[in-house]
Amino acid sequence: MSLTGFKAPWWFLLLAVVLVLVAGYLWVQRRRRRSTMRFSNLALLERVAPRKQGWPRHVPMALLGVTLVLLTVGLAGPTSEQRIPRNRATVLLTMDVSLSMKARDVSPSRLRAAKQAAKEFAGKLTPGINLGVISFAGTATVMVMPTTDRPSVKQAIDSLQLSEATATGDGIKASLSAIESFGRMVGGGQGKPPARIVLMADGGQTIPRELDAPRGAYTQAKAAKEAGVPISTISFGTEHGSIEIQGQRQRVEVDDEAMRHIADLSGGDFYKAASAEQLRQVYDTLQEQIGYEIKRADASKPWFVLGTLAAIVAAGAALLVGRRLP
């Protein structure tokens, strides 16, 4: 029940008519009472006049007035903020598959936990959104172009394999290219659909070493900003992660600072997940942000429903009390 954002507020002028009707009804009741008091033979009046019904006789007209008010509000077109599924958007799930993802500081491993959470995210995302998958290690690979076919997306996530090095900038660049290509195909008269990159990584960039290099993550994040594509970054893992490489144990700490800066440069949001459960919670938050938008929509239906019910009750009360419609 909303009383804001009226699309046609001039309908409230009808409330003046309601006030006139109420005033007329009260005037008629007062005049009837005066006519009764002028009747000289009170004994005869008691025999011929109908028995007084008291306040119940006013119920039908009161309900009629309520009906008119409710219908007037409905005609004025109230609106309310409503959560509406997006049916035209592109999301690129860009996932780190470098060797650090085999660390077991997140059970059962970073990669397996990331796969499971990503598949749940794909399954919950609004059906009308086109979802694609990019993997990156030393290079970036387009696993599946944006599509509404969720089984193919989940199959691509299942097929992710570990590889050496981490080229975060290449992953962002490949995502932007996929978004650009897909936008040209489906743009039409409405233009390119809004897009977003969800970047999930656990470690620092190794190719190239400089984040501000032409292939670097910061440079590509700036390119995403220019393209109007925000990057939601997820820093996944803990400070205690380690993997074995050539018989030696090496620590693979997450780089929260770099991931946060990538999000800031692109105009996106940063999220931290140190466990599989936290990662699922992050994806649930993103699913709400990406899959739905808040818009003002028509909220007049409840007023019309209540107005109709009040009219029915008013008619029933009139027949019951006075054996006639008001």
PLY file of the C-alpha trace (Angstrom):
ply
format ascii 1.0
element vertex 326
property float x
property float y
property float z
element edge 325
property int vertex1
property int vertex2
end_header
0.00 0.00 0.00
1.81 3.08 -1.25
0.86 6.73 -0.84
3.77 8.21 -2.79
4.89 8.84 -6.36
1.42 9.51 -7.81
1.34 9.51 -11.62
-2.03 11.31 -11.92
-2.56 13.32 -8.72
-5.34 15.43 -10.30
-7.71 12.55 -9.60
-7.64 13.71 -5.97
-10.02 16.46 -7.06
-12.71 13.78 -6.82
-12.31 13.92 -3.04
-14.16 17.24 -3.22
-17.14 15.32 -4.64
-16.89 12.88 -1.74
-16.97 15.77 0.74
-20.03 17.22 -1.01
-21.80 13.85 -0.78
-20.98 13.54 2.92
-22.19 17.07 3.58
-25.38 16.40 1.60
-26.03 13.19 3.55
-25.60 14.97 6.89
-27.92 17.78 5.73
-30.63 15.30 4.70
-30.39 13.52 8.05
-30.68 16.80 9.94
-33.65 17.96 7.83
-35.42 14.62 8.37
-34.99 15.01 12.11
-36.49 18.51 12.04
-39.49 17.31 10.02
-40.12 14.59 12.57
-40.06 17.07 15.44
-42.74 19.21 13.71
-45.21 16.28 13.66
-47.95 17.32 16.21
-49.48 13.92 17.01
-46.58 12.00 18.55
-48.75 8.97 19.40
-49.77 8.60 15.75
-46.10 9.15 14.67
-44.95 6.20 16.76
-47.48 3.94 15.02
-46.79 4.99 11.40
-43.08 5.81 11.42
-40.55 3.01 10.97
-38.61 1.93 14.05
-35.34 3.78 14.46
-32.31 1.70 13.59
-29.74 3.89 15.34
-26.16 4.17 14.06
-26.25 0.96 11.91
-28.36 2.79 9.32
-25.35 5.02 8.58
-22.95 2.12 7.94
-23.79 1.66 4.21
-23.18 5.32 3.41
-19.97 5.36 5.47
-18.70 2.34 3.56
-19.69 4.00 0.30
-17.60 7.03 1.26
-14.63 4.77 2.08
-15.08 3.07 -1.30
-14.93 6.37 -3.15
-11.78 7.42 -1.27
-10.01 4.11 -1.97
-10.89 4.18 -5.66
-9.77 7.81 -5.93
-6.35 6.92 -4.52
-6.12 4.07 -7.01
-7.00 6.37 -9.92
-4.26 8.80 -8.81
-1.75 6.08 -9.68
0.46 5.54 -6.61
3.85 3.97 -7.26
6.39 2.23 -5.04
9.96 1.03 -5.26
9.94 -2.59 -6.36
12.63 -5.20 -6.91
12.48 -6.09 -10.60
14.58 -8.82 -12.30
16.98 -7.57 -14.93
16.38 -9.07 -18.36
19.07 -7.22 -20.26
22.58 -7.32 -18.80
25.93 -9.02 -19.36
28.15 -10.49 -16.64
31.62 -11.95 -17.13
32.75 -14.28 -14.36
36.55 -13.96 -14.54
38.30 -16.64 -12.46
41.90 -17.07 -11.40
43.21 -20.61 -12.11
46.86 -20.05 -11.23
48.71 -22.72 -9.21
48.07 -20.83 -5.97
44.43 -21.87 -6.28
45.32 -25.42 -5.20
46.13 -24.18 -1.68
44.09 -25.94 1.00
43.72 -23.08 3.48
40.13 -23.07 2.20
38.54 -26.51 2.38
38.70 -28.66 0.29
40.88 -26.33 -1.82
40.61 -22.81 -3.15
39.81 -23.97 -6.67
37.19 -26.56 -5.71
35.46 -24.15 -3.33
35.56 -21.43 -6.01
34.03 -23.78 -8.58
31.17 -24.78 -6.31
30.36 -21.19 -5.31
30.54 -20.01 -8.94
28.12 -22.72 -10.08
25.69 -21.77 -7.32
25.98 -18.14 -8.40
25.22 -19.12 -12.00
22.19 -21.14 -10.90
20.72 -18.31 -8.80
21.39 -15.47 -11.23
18.32 -14.01 -12.93
17.57 -16.17 -16.02
17.46 -13.20 -18.38
21.06 -12.15 -17.69
23.77 -13.31 -20.10
26.62 -14.90 -18.13
30.05 -15.72 -19.54
33.18 -17.31 -18.04
36.82 -16.27 -18.47
39.73 -18.15 -16.86
43.20 -16.71 -16.50
46.61 -17.89 -15.33
49.61 -17.06 -17.54
47.10 -16.15 -20.26
43.36 -15.64 -20.42
40.89 -18.05 -22.01
37.26 -17.50 -22.95
35.57 -20.59 -21.55
32.08 -19.60 -22.69
30.71 -16.40 -24.22
27.83 -14.62 -22.44
24.71 -16.77 -22.62
21.50 -17.55 -20.77
22.30 -21.27 -21.08
23.25 -22.00 -17.48
24.18 -25.71 -17.99
26.90 -24.69 -20.46
28.21 -22.11 -17.98
28.34 -24.68 -15.17
30.07 -27.15 -17.48
32.71 -24.54 -18.31
33.27 -23.87 -14.60
33.69 -27.61 -13.94
36.33 -27.84 -16.68
38.64 -25.20 -15.16
42.23 -26.46 -14.79
45.20 -25.01 -12.91
48.11 -23.45 -14.77
51.24 -21.43 -14.01
51.53 -17.67 -13.45
48.88 -14.99 -12.93
48.05 -12.47 -15.65
45.20 -10.58 -13.99
45.32 -7.77 -16.54
44.89 -10.25 -19.39
41.82 -11.67 -17.66
40.24 -8.23 -17.43
41.15 -7.39 -21.02
39.65 -10.66 -22.32
36.47 -9.96 -20.36
36.18 -6.47 -21.86
36.67 -7.89 -25.36
33.97 -10.51 -24.78
31.58 -7.86 -23.48
32.29 -5.62 -26.48
31.75 -8.44 -28.99
28.56 -9.62 -27.33
27.25 -6.04 -27.08
27.64 -5.53 -30.82
25.66 -8.72 -31.51
22.70 -8.01 -29.22
22.71 -4.20 -28.98
20.05 -3.41 -31.59
18.06 -0.20 -31.21
18.39 -0.21 -27.42
22.17 0.03 -27.52
24.61 -2.18 -25.69
23.30 -3.89 -22.55
24.82 -2.88 -19.20
27.75 -5.08 -18.23
29.86 -6.02 -15.23
32.95 -8.11 -14.55
33.13 -10.31 -11.45
36.85 -10.90 -10.86
37.71 -13.71 -8.44
41.42 -14.10 -7.63
43.56 -15.19 -4.69
46.99 -13.83 -5.35
49.06 -11.05 -6.78
49.76 -10.53 -10.46
52.98 -12.10 -11.79
52.70 -11.32 -15.53
53.70 -8.55 -15.87
55.15 -7.67 -12.49
54.10 -4.03 -12.75
50.39 -3.54 -12.18
50.54 -0.25 -14.09
52.16 -1.84 -17.18
50.12 -1.87 -20.44
49.06 -5.46 -19.70
48.75 -4.81 -15.99
45.61 -5.09 -13.91
45.49 -1.39 -12.96
45.77 -0.29 -16.59
42.99 -2.64 -17.65
40.84 -1.56 -14.70
41.11 2.02 -15.97
40.08 0.77 -19.43
37.04 -0.90 -17.84
36.13 2.42 -16.22
36.31 4.17 -19.60
34.12 1.45 -21.12
31.54 1.85 -18.36
32.10 -1.69 -17.05
32.58 -1.83 -13.26
34.62 -4.69 -11.81
33.44 -6.41 -8.64
36.57 -8.00 -7.19
36.62 -10.95 -4.78
39.86 -11.54 -2.89
39.65 -15.25 -2.04
41.89 -17.04 0.44
43.78 -16.41 3.66
47.21 -15.17 4.69
48.23 -18.72 5.61
47.88 -20.40 2.22
50.77 -22.36 0.79
51.46 -24.80 -2.04
54.26 -27.20 -2.94
56.30 -26.38 -6.05
59.19 -28.66 -7.05
59.38 -30.13 -3.58
59.44 -26.78 -1.81
56.67 -25.19 0.20
55.78 -21.68 -0.91
53.36 -19.27 0.69
50.57 -17.88 -1.50
49.04 -14.98 0.38
46.09 -13.07 -1.00
46.66 -9.53 -2.25
43.69 -7.64 -0.84
45.20 -4.23 -1.54
45.60 -4.87 -5.26
42.11 -6.33 -5.60
40.61 -3.38 -3.75
42.44 -0.92 -5.98
41.26 -2.70 -9.14
37.67 -2.31 -7.94
38.20 1.36 -7.07
39.81 2.18 -10.44
36.95 0.58 -12.36
34.13 2.01 -10.24
33.21 -1.38 -8.81
33.10 -2.97 -5.35
35.63 -5.01 -3.36
34.76 -8.15 -1.40
36.85 -10.32 0.89
36.22 -14.06 1.30
38.45 -16.21 3.51
36.29 -19.33 3.44
33.93 -21.21 1.16
30.94 -19.97 3.17
32.06 -16.35 2.91
32.56 -16.78 -0.82
28.99 -18.05 -1.18
27.74 -15.07 0.80
29.64 -12.70 -1.49
28.14 -14.34 -4.55
24.67 -14.10 -2.99
25.22 -10.36 -2.48
26.38 -9.95 -6.07
23.43 -11.98 -7.32
21.07 -9.51 -5.64
22.95 -6.46 -6.94
23.38 -7.73 -10.49
20.21 -9.74 -10.96
17.72 -7.12 -9.77
17.16 -3.41 -9.98
14.99 -1.10 -7.93
12.41 0.79 -9.97
9.25 2.70 -9.20
6.34 0.63 -10.45
2.54 0.92 -10.34
1.08 0.19 -6.90
-2.57 1.02 -7.51
-3.90 -2.55 -7.57
-4.28 -2.92 -3.76
-6.32 0.29 -3.62
-8.69 -0.93 -6.36
-9.03 -4.32 -4.66
-9.89 -2.73 -1.30
-12.23 -0.26 -2.99
-14.10 -3.07 -4.73
-14.37 -5.07 -1.49
-15.64 -1.99 0.36
-18.29 -1.45 -2.34
-19.47 -5.05 -2.02
-19.67 -4.78 1.77
-21.52 -1.45 1.47
-24.11 -3.02 -0.85
-24.56 -5.96 1.50
-24.95 -3.69 4.52
-27.52 -1.55 2.70
-29.63 -4.58 1.82
-29.36 -5.92 5.34
-30.13 -2.67 7.14
-32.50 -0.86 4.80
-33.46 -3.56 2.28
-32.23 -1.33 -0.51
-28.96 -0.27 -2.11
-27.45 3.02 -0.91
0 1
1 2
2 3
3 4
4 5
5 6
6 7
7 8
8 9
9 10
10 11
11 12
12 13
13 14
14 15
15 16
16 17
17 18
18 19
19 20
20 21
21 22
22 23
23 24
24 25
25 26
26 27
27 28
28 29
29 30
30 31
31 32
32 33
33 34
34 35
35 36
36 37
37 38
38 39
39 40
40 41
41 42
42 43
43 44
44 45
45 46
46 47
47 48
48 49
49 50
50 51
51 52
52 53
53 54
54 55
55 56
56 57
57 58
58 59
59 60
60 61
61 62
62 63
63 64
64 65
65 66
66 67
67 68
68 69
69 70
70 71
71 72
72 73
73 74
74 75
75 76
76 77
77 78
78 79
79 80
80 81
81 82
82 83
83 84
84 85
85 86
86 87
87 88
88 89
89 90
90 91
91 92
92 93
93 94
94 95
95 96
96 97
97 98
98 99
99 100
100 101
101 102
102 103
103 104
104 105
105 106
106 107
107 108
108 109
109 110
110 111
111 112
112 113
113 114
114 115
115 116
116 117
117 118
118 119
119 120
120 121
121 122
122 123
123 124
124 125
125 126
126 127
127 128
128 129
129 130
130 131
131 132
132 133
133 134
134 135
135 136
136 137
137 138
138 139
139 140
140 141
141 142
142 143
143 144
144 145
145 146
146 147
147 148
148 149
149 150
150 151
151 152
152 153
153 154
154 155
155 156
156 157
157 158
158 159
159 160
160 161
161 162
162 163
163 164
164 165
165 166
166 167
167 168
168 169
169 170
170 171
171 172
172 173
173 174
174 175
175 176
176 177
177 178
178 179
179 180
180 181
181 182
182 183
183 184
184 185
185 186
186 187
187 188
188 189
189 190
190 191
191 192
192 193
193 194
194 195
195 196
196 197
197 198
198 199
199 200
200 201
201 202
202 203
203 204
204 205
205 206
206 207
207 208
208 209
209 210
210 211
211 212
212 213
213 214
214 215
215 216
216 217
217 218
218 219
219 220
220 221
221 222
222 223
223 224
224 225
225 226
226 227
227 228
228 229
229 230
230 231
231 232
232 233
233 234
234 235
235 236
236 237
237 238
238 239
239 240
240 241
241 242
242 243
243 244
244 245
245 246
246 247
247 248
248 249
249 250
250 251
251 252
252 253
253 254
254 255
255 256
256 257
257 258
258 259
259 260
260 261
261 262
262 263
263 264
264 265
265 266
266 267
267 268
268 269
269 270
270 271
271 272
272 273
273 274
274 275
275 276
276 277
277 278
278 279
279 280
280 281
281 282
282 283
283 284
284 285
285 286
286 287
287 288
288 289
289 290
290 291
291 292
292 293
293 294
294 295
295 296
296 297
297 298
298 299
299 300
300 301
301 302
302 303
303 304
304 305
305 306
306 307
307 308
308 309
309 310
310 311
311 312
312 313
313 314
314 315
315 316
316 317
317 318
318 319
319 320
320 321
321 322
322 323
323 324
324 325
